[in-house]
Each structure stands twice: as C-alpha cells, then as structure tokens.
C-alpha cells in the first residue's frame, strides 16, 4: 500500500499535532514528562532529527489522545502511522 502522505505532509501533521498538544496544558504536561524535555526546550528540540517522529509516537501510544486530535481536526488516524514511516527517526519505530 502506497503512503498517502509525503515528507512535507508528514512534517505538517507532526507540527500541527505539536501545536494541538501545546494548547492543552494536560497534554503538554504529559508530553514533557514522557520526553524529558522542558517547555522552554521545545523549540530547540523540534529542530532535532527524530523529534517530529516522537510527536507522532506520543499520539500513537495513546489512542484517546490520537482520536481526540483526529476528531478535532477531521484527520484520518491512519495518517499518523503513514507519516511516521516517512519522517526521520520514524521508520525503525513504525510497526
């Protein structure tokens, strides 16, 4: 099956997902706790290879969070797995 998303689309999905969680203090707190970074390090971390894949993995690891984003943005949840496969740092983690 061919991906419906390219690298630019995958990056956009991950960035939009990051913005979505940054706007929710509960999600942001959980993300920061799981990643071990602080809120003031996000901008720097976002430029690191693999960070955007990590954002998608955060959503994929918790279905209620994934579905909350997808319902709010009318996004197909399957795009997260497809995007993860094309992002740096994602292919070895994708199932």
Jmol script that loads the backbone (N, CA, C; Angstrom):
load data "model"
ATOM      1  N   UNK A   1       0.836  -1.179   0.000  1.00  0.00           N
ATOM      2  CA  UNK A   1       0.000   0.000   0.000  1.00  0.00           C
ATOM      3  C   UNK A   1       0.887   1.251   0.000  1.00  0.00           C
ATOM      4  N   UNK A   2       0.627   2.150  -0.892  1.00  0.00           N
ATOM      5  CA  UNK A   2       1.394   3.370  -1.019  1.00  0.00           C
ATOM      6  C   UNK A   2       0.930   4.387   0.017  1.00  0.00           C
ATOM      7  N   UNK A   3       1.900   5.085   0.609  1.00  0.00           N
ATOM      8  CA  UNK A   3       1.553   6.140   1.557  1.00  0.00           C
ATOM      9  C   UNK A   3       0.764   7.238   0.867  1.00  0.00           C
ATOM     10  N   UNK A   4      -0.181   7.794   1.584  1.00  0.00           N
ATOM     11  CA  UNK A   4      -0.954   8.927   1.089  1.00  0.00           C
ATOM     12  C   UNK A   4      -0.315  10.240   1.521  1.00  0.00           C
ATOM     13  N   UNK A   5       0.838  10.161   2.157  1.00  0.00           N
ATOM     14  CA  UNK A   5       1.454  11.347   2.724  1.00  0.00           C
ATOM     15  C   UNK A   5       2.938  11.357   2.372  1.00  0.00           C
ATOM     16  N   UNK A   6       3.443  12.527   2.006  1.00  0.00           N
ATOM     17  CA  UNK A   6       4.867  12.658   1.700  1.00  0.00           C
ATOM     18  C   UNK A   6       5.566  13.321   2.891  1.00  0.00           C
ATOM     19  N   UNK A   7       6.860  13.579   2.745  1.00  0.00           N
ATOM     20  CA  UNK A   7       7.625  14.147   3.858  1.00  0.00           C
ATOM     21  C   UNK A   7       7.062  15.493   4.306  1.00  0.00           C
ATOM     22  N   UNK A   8       6.723  16.358   3.362  1.00  0.00           N
ATOM     23  CA  UNK A   8       6.163  17.663   3.738  1.00  0.00           C
ATOM     24  C   UNK A   8       4.846  17.503   4.498  1.00  0.00           C
ATOM     25  N   UNK A   9       4.003  16.610   4.033  1.00  0.00           N
ATOM     26  CA  UNK A   9       2.738  16.359   4.707  1.00  0.00           C
ATOM     27  C   UNK A   9       2.937  15.760   6.089  1.00  0.00           C
ATOM     28  N   UNK A  10       3.921  14.865   6.198  1.00  0.00           N
ATOM     29  CA  UNK A  10       4.217  14.242   7.491  1.00  0.00           C
ATOM     30  C   UNK A  10       4.724  15.280   8.484  1.00  0.00           C
ATOM     31  N   UNK A  11       5.594  16.162   8.005  1.00  0.00           N
ATOM     32  CA  UNK A  11       6.096  17.218   8.879  1.00  0.00           C
ATOM     33  C   UNK A  11       4.969  18.150   9.306  1.00  0.00           C
ATOM     34  N   UNK A  12       4.091  18.491   8.379  1.00  0.00           N
ATOM     35  CA  UNK A  12       2.961  19.368   8.706  1.00  0.00           C
ATOM     36  C   UNK A  12       2.047  18.718   9.735  1.00  0.00           C
ATOM     37  N   UNK A  13       1.767  17.421   9.570  1.00  0.00           N
ATOM     38  CA  UNK A  13       0.923  16.717  10.533  1.00  0.00           C
ATOM     39  C   UNK A  13       1.569  16.732  11.915  1.00  0.00           C
ATOM     40  N   UNK A  14       2.865  16.463  11.986  1.00  0.00           N
ATOM     41  CA  UNK A  14       3.557  16.437  13.278  1.00  0.00           C
ATOM     42  C   UNK A  14       3.589  17.825  13.916  1.00  0.00           C
ATOM     43  N   UNK A  15       3.825  18.851  13.116  1.00  0.00           N
ATOM     44  CA  UNK A  15       3.858  20.213  13.657  1.00  0.00           C
ATOM     45  C   UNK A  15       2.472  20.622  14.150  1.00  0.00           C
ATOM     46  N   UNK A  16       1.444  20.335  13.361  1.00  0.00           N
ATOM     47  CA  UNK A  16       0.078  20.650  13.793  1.00  0.00           C
ATOM     48  C   UNK A  16      -0.292  19.881  15.055  1.00  0.00           C
ATOM     49  N   UNK A  17       0.171  18.643  15.150  1.00  0.00           N
ATOM     50  CA  UNK A  17      -0.079  17.833  16.345  1.00  0.00           C
ATOM     51  C   UNK A  17       0.630  18.415  17.558  1.00  0.00           C
ATOM     52  N   UNK A  18       1.832  18.929  17.343  1.00  0.00           N
ATOM     53  CA  UNK A  18       2.582  19.563  18.427  1.00  0.00           C
ATOM     54  C   UNK A  18       1.876  20.831  18.897  1.00  0.00           C
ATOM     55  N   UNK A  19       1.398  21.629  17.967  1.00  0.00           N
ATOM     56  CA  UNK A  19       0.655  22.841  18.316  1.00  0.00           C
ATOM     57  C   UNK A  19      -0.600  22.473  19.109  1.00  0.00           C
ATOM     58  N   UNK A  20      -1.299  21.432  18.663  1.00  0.00           N
ATOM     59  CA  UNK A  20      -2.518  20.982  19.340  1.00  0.00           C
ATOM     60  C   UNK A  20      -2.225  20.609  20.788  1.00  0.00           C
ATOM     61  N   UNK A  21      -1.156  19.860  21.016  1.00  0.00           N
ATOM     62  CA  UNK A  21      -0.875  19.453  22.396  1.00  0.00           C
ATOM     63  C   UNK A  21      -0.335  20.617  23.212  1.00  0.00           C
ATOM     64  N   UNK A  22       0.372  21.541  22.560  1.00  0.00           N
ATOM     65  CA  UNK A  22       0.892  22.704  23.289  1.00  0.00           C
ATOM     66  C   UNK A  22      -0.231  23.611  23.782  1.00  0.00           C
ATOM     67  N   UNK A  23      -1.375  23.563  23.114  1.00  0.00           N
ATOM     68  CA  UNK A  23      -2.516  24.384  23.512  1.00  0.00           C
ATOM     69  C   UNK A  23      -3.337  23.746  24.628  1.00  0.00           C
ATOM     70  N   UNK A  24      -2.975  22.542  25.036  1.00  0.00           N
ATOM     71  CA  UNK A  24      -3.690  21.821  26.092  1.00  0.00           C
ATOM     72  C   UNK A  24      -2.699  21.526  27.215  1.00  0.00           C
ATOM     73  N   UNK A  25      -2.855  22.180  28.346  1.00  0.00           N
ATOM     74  CA  UNK A  25      -1.870  22.054  29.423  1.00  0.00           C
ATOM     75  C   UNK A  25      -1.706  20.622  29.913  1.00  0.00           C
ATOM     76  N   UNK A  26      -2.785  19.850  29.944  1.00  0.00           N
ATOM     77  CA  UNK A  26      -2.691  18.457  30.391  1.00  0.00           C
ATOM     78  C   UNK A  26      -1.874  17.619  29.403  1.00  0.00           C
ATOM     79  N   UNK A  27      -2.172  17.764  28.119  1.00  0.00           N
ATOM     80  CA  UNK A  27      -1.411  17.028  27.101  1.00  0.00           C
ATOM     81  C   UNK A  27       0.050  17.460  27.095  1.00  0.00           C
ATOM     82  N   UNK A  28       0.273  18.756  27.183  1.00  0.00           N
ATOM     83  CA  UNK A  28       1.640  19.265  27.166  1.00  0.00           C
ATOM     84  C   UNK A  28       2.431  18.730  28.354  1.00  0.00           C
ATOM     85  N   UNK A  29       1.817  18.723  29.523  1.00  0.00           N
ATOM     86  CA  UNK A  29       2.499  18.201  30.718  1.00  0.00           C
ATOM     87  C   UNK A  29       2.880  16.736  30.545  1.00  0.00           C
ATOM     88  N   UNK A  30       1.952  15.954  29.984  1.00  0.00           N
ATOM     89  CA  UNK A  30       2.235  14.536  29.767  1.00  0.00           C
ATOM     90  C   UNK A  30       3.348  14.358  28.737  1.00  0.00           C
ATOM     91  N   UNK A  31       3.296  15.123  27.651  1.00  0.00           N
ATOM     92  CA  UNK A  31       4.317  15.056  26.609  1.00  0.00           C
ATOM     93  C   UNK A  31       5.688  15.405  27.174  1.00  0.00           C
ATOM     94  N   UNK A  32       5.765  16.479  27.937  1.00  0.00           N
ATOM     95  CA  UNK A  32       7.037  16.902  28.513  1.00  0.00           C
ATOM     96  C   UNK A  32       7.578  15.862  29.487  1.00  0.00           C
ATOM     97  N   UNK A  33       6.687  15.284  30.287  1.00  0.00           N
ATOM     98  CA  UNK A  33       7.117  14.257  31.235  1.00  0.00           C
ATOM     99  C   UNK A  33       7.657  13.029  30.519  1.00  0.00           C
ATOM    100  N   UNK A  34       6.989  12.627  29.447  1.00  0.00           N
ATOM    101  CA  UNK A  34       7.417  11.433  28.713  1.00  0.00           C
ATOM    102  C   UNK A  34       8.693  11.653  27.911  1.00  0.00           C
ATOM    103  N   UNK A  35       8.879  12.863  27.401  1.00  0.00           N
ATOM    104  CA  UNK A  35      10.057  13.133  26.583  1.00  0.00           C
ATOM    105  C   UNK A  35      11.259  13.570  27.398  1.00  0.00           C
ATOM    106  N   UNK A  36      11.001  14.081  28.599  1.00  0.00           N
ATOM    107  CA  UNK A  36      12.093  14.540  29.444  1.00  0.00           C
ATOM    108  C   UNK A  36      12.624  15.909  29.069  1.00  0.00           C
ATOM    109  N   UNK A  37      11.908  16.625  28.229  1.00  0.00           N
ATOM    110  CA  UNK A  37      12.334  17.985  27.903  1.00  0.00           C
ATOM    111  C   UNK A  37      11.454  18.972  28.644  1.00  0.00           C
ATOM    112  N   UNK A  38      11.927  20.200  28.741  1.00  0.00           N
ATOM    113  CA  UNK A  38      11.128  21.239  29.389  1.00  0.00           C
ATOM    114  C   UNK A  38      10.450  22.086  28.317  1.00  0.00           C
ATOM    115  N   UNK A  39       9.452  22.832  28.728  1.00  0.00           N
ATOM    116  CA  UNK A  39       8.690  23.649  27.781  1.00  0.00           C
ATOM    117  C   UNK A  39       9.586  24.618  27.022  1.00  0.00           C
ATOM    118  N   UNK A  40      10.595  25.161  27.686  1.00  0.00           N
ATOM    119  CA  UNK A  40      11.473  26.122  27.014  1.00  0.00           C
ATOM    120  C   UNK A  40      12.470  25.449  26.067  1.00  0.00           C
ATOM    121  N   UNK A  41      12.530  24.134  26.063  1.00  0.00           N
ATOM    122  CA  UNK A  41      13.423  23.403  25.158  1.00  0.00           C
ATOM    123  C   UNK A  41      12.718  22.904  23.898  1.00  0.00           C
ATOM    124  N   UNK A  42      11.409  23.063  23.817  1.00  0.00           N
ATOM    125  CA  UNK A  42      10.655  22.502  22.690  1.00  0.00           C
ATOM    126  C   UNK A  42      11.127  23.067  21.362  1.00  0.00           C
ATOM    127  N   UNK A  43      11.301  24.364  21.272  1.00  0.00           N
ATOM    128  CA  UNK A  43      11.701  24.979  20.008  1.00  0.00           C
ATOM    129  C   UNK A  43      13.047  24.408  19.531  1.00  0.00           C
ATOM    130  N   UNK A  44      13.995  24.280  20.430  1.00  0.00           N
ATOM    131  CA  UNK A  44      15.301  23.712  20.075  1.00  0.00           C
ATOM    132  C   UNK A  44      15.160  22.239  19.728  1.00  0.00           C
ATOM    133  N   UNK A  45      14.415  21.512  20.531  1.00  0.00           N
ATOM    134  CA  UNK A  45      14.234  20.072  20.298  1.00  0.00           C
ATOM    135  C   UNK A  45      13.534  19.806  18.977  1.00  0.00           C
ATOM    136  N   UNK A  46      12.625  20.682  18.586  1.00  0.00           N
ATOM    137  CA  UNK A  46      11.863  20.472  17.352  1.00  0.00           C
ATOM    138  C   UNK A  46      12.752  20.459  16.119  1.00  0.00           C
ATOM    139  N   UNK A  47      13.921  21.039  16.199  1.00  0.00           N
ATOM    140  CA  UNK A  47      14.832  21.049  15.056  1.00  0.00           C
ATOM    141  C   UNK A  47      15.725  19.799  15.015  1.00  0.00           C
ATOM    142  N   UNK A  48      15.646  18.977  16.036  1.00  0.00           N
ATOM    143  CA  UNK A  48      16.461  17.760  16.096  1.00  0.00           C
ATOM    144  C   UNK A  48      15.840  16.646  15.261  1.00  0.00           C
ATOM    145  N   UNK A  49      16.674  15.871  14.573  1.00  0.00           N
ATOM    146  CA  UNK A  49      16.133  14.729  13.815  1.00  0.00           C
ATOM    147  C   UNK A  49      15.406  13.769  14.766  1.00  0.00           C
ATOM    148  N   UNK A  50      14.274  13.337  14.361  1.00  0.00           N
ATOM    149  CA  UNK A  50      13.519  12.385  15.164  1.00  0.00           C
ATOM    150  C   UNK A  50      12.493  13.007  16.086  1.00  0.00           C
ATOM    151  N   UNK A  51      12.594  14.321  16.343  1.00  0.00           N
ATOM    152  CA  UNK A  51      11.641  14.933  17.270  1.00  0.00           C
ATOM    153  C   UNK A  51      10.217  14.856  16.748  1.00  0.00           C
ATOM    154  N   UNK A  52      10.018  15.192  15.479  1.00  0.00           N
ATOM    155  CA  UNK A  52       8.663  15.166  14.929  1.00  0.00           C
ATOM    156  C   UNK A  52       8.102  13.748  14.923  1.00  0.00           C
ATOM    157  N   UNK A  53       8.962  12.762  14.661  1.00  0.00           N
ATOM    158  CA  UNK A  53       8.516  11.372  14.751  1.00  0.00           C
ATOM    159  C   UNK A  53       8.088  11.060  16.180  1.00  0.00           C
ATOM    160  N   UNK A  54       8.802  11.606  17.148  1.00  0.00           N
ATOM    161  CA  UNK A  54       8.444  11.416  18.551  1.00  0.00           C
ATOM    162  C   UNK A  54       7.087  12.001  18.899  1.00  0.00           C
ATOM    163  N   UNK A  55       6.751  13.125  18.273  1.00  0.00           N
ATOM    164  CA  UNK A  55       5.435  13.724  18.497  1.00  0.00           C
ATOM    165  C   UNK A  55       4.350  12.763  18.014  1.00  0.00           C
ATOM    166  N   UNK A  56       4.552  12.198  16.824  1.00  0.00           N
ATOM    167  CA  UNK A  56       3.561  11.251  16.299  1.00  0.00           C
ATOM    168  C   UNK A  56       3.492   9.997  17.158  1.00  0.00           C
ATOM    169  N   UNK A  57       4.626   9.530  17.644  1.00  0.00           N
ATOM    170  CA  UNK A  57       4.644   8.355  18.508  1.00  0.00           C
ATOM    171  C   UNK A  57       3.888   8.621  19.811  1.00  0.00           C
ATOM    172  N   UNK A  58       3.973   9.851  20.309  1.00  0.00           N
ATOM    173  CA  UNK A  58       3.227  10.234  21.503  1.00  0.00           C
ATOM    174  C   UNK A  58       1.733  10.009  21.280  1.00  0.00           C
ATOM    175  N   UNK A  59       1.234  10.424  20.149  1.00  0.00           N
ATOM    176  CA  UNK A  59      -0.187  10.235  19.828  1.00  0.00           C
ATOM    177  C   UNK A  59      -0.512   8.767  19.603  1.00  0.00           C
ATOM    178  N   UNK A  60       0.342   8.075  18.886  1.00  0.00           N
ATOM    179  CA  UNK A  60       0.073   6.669  18.577  1.00  0.00           C
ATOM    180  C   UNK A  60       0.110   5.784  19.823  1.00  0.00           C
ATOM    181  N   UNK A  61       0.827   6.224  20.840  1.00  0.00           N
ATOM    182  CA  UNK A  61       0.940   5.440  22.071  1.00  0.00           C
ATOM    183  C   UNK A  61      -0.297   5.553  22.962  1.00  0.00           C
ATOM    184  N   UNK A  62      -1.178   6.505  22.656  1.00  0.00           N
ATOM    185  CA  UNK A  62      -2.353   6.716  23.499  1.00  0.00           C
ATOM    186  C   UNK A  62      -3.554   7.006  22.603  1.00  0.00           C
ATOM    187  N   UNK A  63      -4.321   5.972  22.326  1.00  0.00           N
ATOM    188  CA  UNK A  63      -5.427   6.085  21.379  1.00  0.00           C
ATOM    189  C   UNK A  63      -6.424   7.199  21.715  1.00  0.00           C
ATOM    190  N   UNK A  64      -6.793   7.409  22.987  1.00  0.00           N
ATOM    191  CA  UNK A  64      -7.729   8.507  23.264  1.00  0.00           C
ATOM    192  C   UNK A  64      -7.181   9.878  22.826  1.00  0.00           C
ATOM    193  N   UNK A  65      -5.883  10.086  23.006  1.00  0.00           N
ATOM    194  CA  UNK A  65      -5.276  11.342  22.576  1.00  0.00           C
ATOM    195  C   UNK A  65      -5.280  11.437  21.056  1.00  0.00           C
ATOM    196  N   UNK A  66      -4.933  10.349  20.401  1.00  0.00           N
ATOM    197  CA  UNK A  66      -4.946  10.307  18.937  1.00  0.00           C
ATOM    198  C   UNK A  66      -6.340  10.618  18.401  1.00  0.00           C
ATOM    199  N   UNK A  67      -7.337   9.975  18.958  1.00  0.00           N
ATOM    200  CA  UNK A  67      -8.699  10.164  18.471  1.00  0.00           C
ATOM    201  C   UNK A  67      -9.215  11.580  18.780  1.00  0.00           C
ATOM    202  N   UNK A  68      -8.796  12.122  19.897  1.00  0.00           N
ATOM    203  CA  UNK A  68      -9.193  13.497  20.231  1.00  0.00           C
ATOM    204  C   UNK A  68      -8.674  14.473  19.184  1.00  0.00           C
ATOM    205  N   UNK A  69      -7.410  14.311  18.804  1.00  0.00           N
ATOM    206  CA  UNK A  69      -6.833  15.164  17.762  1.00  0.00           C
ATOM    207  C   UNK A  69      -7.549  14.940  16.432  1.00  0.00           C
ATOM    208  N   UNK A  70      -7.712  13.688  16.068  1.00  0.00           N
ATOM    209  CA  UNK A  70      -8.311  13.363  14.771  1.00  0.00           C
ATOM    210  C   UNK A  70      -9.742  13.867  14.658  1.00  0.00           C
ATOM    211  N   UNK A  71     -10.499  13.748  15.715  1.00  0.00           N
ATOM    212  CA  UNK A  71     -11.879  14.246  15.694  1.00  0.00           C
ATOM    213  C   UNK A  71     -11.915  15.773  15.630  1.00  0.00           C
ATOM    214  N   UNK A  72     -11.014  16.421  16.340  1.00  0.00           N
ATOM    215  CA  UNK A  72     -10.987  17.885  16.355  1.00  0.00           C
ATOM    216  C   UNK A  72     -10.527  18.469  15.028  1.00  0.00           C
ATOM    217  N   UNK A  73      -9.716  17.714  14.293  1.00  0.00           N
ATOM    218  CA  UNK A  73      -9.128  18.241  13.059  1.00  0.00           C
ATOM    219  C   UNK A  73      -9.600  17.511  11.809  1.00  0.00           C
ATOM    220  N   UNK A  74     -10.505  16.568  11.988  1.00  0.00           N
ATOM    221  CA  UNK A  74     -11.010  15.773  10.863  1.00  0.00           C
ATOM    222  C   UNK A  74      -9.865  15.095  10.100  1.00  0.00           C
ATOM    223  N   UNK A  75      -8.974  14.452  10.853  1.00  0.00           N
ATOM    224  CA  UNK A  75      -7.802  13.774  10.305  1.00  0.00           C
ATOM    225  C   UNK A  75      -7.994  12.268  10.414  1.00  0.00           C
ATOM    226  N   UNK A  76      -7.631  11.540   9.372  1.00  0.00           N
ATOM    227  CA  UNK A  76      -7.664  10.080   9.391  1.00  0.00           C
ATOM    228  C   UNK A  76      -6.551   9.587  10.315  1.00  0.00           C
ATOM    229  N   UNK A  77      -6.868   8.833  11.360  1.00  0.00           N
ATOM    230  CA  UNK A  77      -5.834   8.344  12.278  1.00  0.00           C
ATOM    231  C   UNK A  77      -4.748   7.527  11.584  1.00  0.00           C
ATOM    232  N   UNK A  78      -5.068   6.868  10.503  1.00  0.00           N
ATOM    233  CA  UNK A  78      -4.075   6.067   9.777  1.00  0.00           C
ATOM    234  C   UNK A  78      -2.945   6.932   9.230  1.00  0.00           C
ATOM    235  N   UNK A  79      -3.192   8.204   9.032  1.00  0.00           N
ATOM    236  CA  UNK A  79      -2.136   9.095   8.528  1.00  0.00           C
ATOM    237  C   UNK A  79      -0.972   9.210   9.501  1.00  0.00           C
ATOM    238  N   UNK A  80      -1.236   9.039  10.788  1.00  0.00           N
ATOM    239  CA  UNK A  80      -0.155   9.128  11.776  1.00  0.00           C
ATOM    240  C   UNK A  80       0.881   8.034  11.536  1.00  0.00           C
ATOM    241  N   UNK A  81       0.430   6.819  11.333  1.00  0.00           N
ATOM    242  CA  UNK A  81       1.360   5.718  11.087  1.00  0.00           C
ATOM    243  C   UNK A  81       2.089   5.911   9.755  1.00  0.00           C
ATOM    244  N   UNK A  82       1.370   6.369   8.735  1.00  0.00           N
ATOM    245  CA  UNK A  82       1.981   6.620   7.437  1.00  0.00           C
ATOM    246  C   UNK A  82       3.020   7.736   7.545  1.00  0.00           C
ATOM    247  N   UNK A  83       2.692   8.798   8.257  1.00  0.00           N
ATOM    248  CA  UNK A  83       3.621   9.912   8.432  1.00  0.00           C
ATOM    249  C   UNK A  83       4.858   9.465   9.202  1.00  0.00           C
ATOM    250  N   UNK A  84       4.663   8.645  10.199  1.00  0.00           N
ATOM    251  CA  UNK A  84       5.785   8.159  10.990  1.00  0.00           C
ATOM    252  C   UNK A  84       6.783   7.403  10.121  1.00  0.00           C
ATOM    253  N   UNK A  85       6.291   6.690   9.137  1.00  0.00           N
ATOM    254  CA  UNK A  85       7.174   5.917   8.258  1.00  0.00           C
ATOM    255  C   UNK A  85       8.055   6.787   7.368  1.00  0.00           C
ATOM    256  N   UNK A  86       7.644   8.020   7.096  1.00  0.00           N
ATOM    257  CA  UNK A  86       8.440   8.865   6.204  1.00  0.00           C
ATOM    258  C   UNK A  86       9.283   9.904   6.935  1.00  0.00           C
ATOM    259  N   UNK A  87       9.055  10.081   8.225  1.00  0.00           N
ATOM    260  CA  UNK A  87       9.834  11.059   8.983  1.00  0.00           C
ATOM    261  C   UNK A  87      11.164  10.480   9.459  1.00  0.00           C
ATOM    262  N   UNK A  88      12.210  11.302   9.512  1.00  0.00           N
ATOM    263  CA  UNK A  88      13.469  10.851  10.108  1.00  0.00           C
ATOM    264  C   UNK A  88      13.229  10.389  11.541  1.00  0.00           C
ATOM    265  N   UNK A  89      13.795   9.249  11.885  1.00  0.00           N
ATOM    266  CA  UNK A  89      13.619   8.703  13.220  1.00  0.00           C
ATOM    267  C   UNK A  89      12.376   7.862  13.382  1.00  0.00           C
ATOM    268  N   UNK A  90      11.560   7.773  12.368  1.00  0.00           N
ATOM    269  CA  UNK A  90      10.317   7.050  12.475  1.00  0.00           C
ATOM    270  C   UNK A  90      10.333   5.631  11.959  1.00  0.00           C
ATOM    271  N   UNK A  91      10.974   5.363  10.826  1.00  0.00           N
ATOM    272  CA  UNK A  91      10.848   4.026  10.220  1.00  0.00           C
ATOM    273  C   UNK A  91      11.205   2.852  11.119  1.00  0.00           C
ATOM    274  N   UNK A  92      12.243   2.991  11.913  1.00  0.00           N
ATOM    275  CA  UNK A  92      12.628   1.866  12.766  1.00  0.00           C
ATOM    276  C   UNK A  92      11.643   1.639  13.897  1.00  0.00           C
ATOM    277  N   UNK A  93      10.803   2.634  14.184  1.00  0.00           N
ATOM    278  CA  UNK A  93       9.831   2.505  15.259  1.00  0.00           C
ATOM    279  C   UNK A  93       8.436   2.118  14.759  1.00  0.00           C
ATOM    280  N   UNK A  94       8.220   2.269  13.466  1.00  0.00           N
ATOM    281  CA  UNK A  94       6.883   2.002  12.908  1.00  0.00           C
ATOM    282  C   UNK A  94       6.626   0.506  12.840  1.00  0.00           C
ATOM    283  N   UNK A  95       5.386   0.146  13.102  1.00  0.00           N
ATOM    284  CA  UNK A  95       5.030  -1.265  13.086  1.00  0.00           C
ATOM    285  C   UNK A  95       4.143  -1.561  11.905  1.00  0.00           C
TER     286      UNK A  95
END
end "model"
wireframe off; spacefill off
backbone 0.3
color backbone group
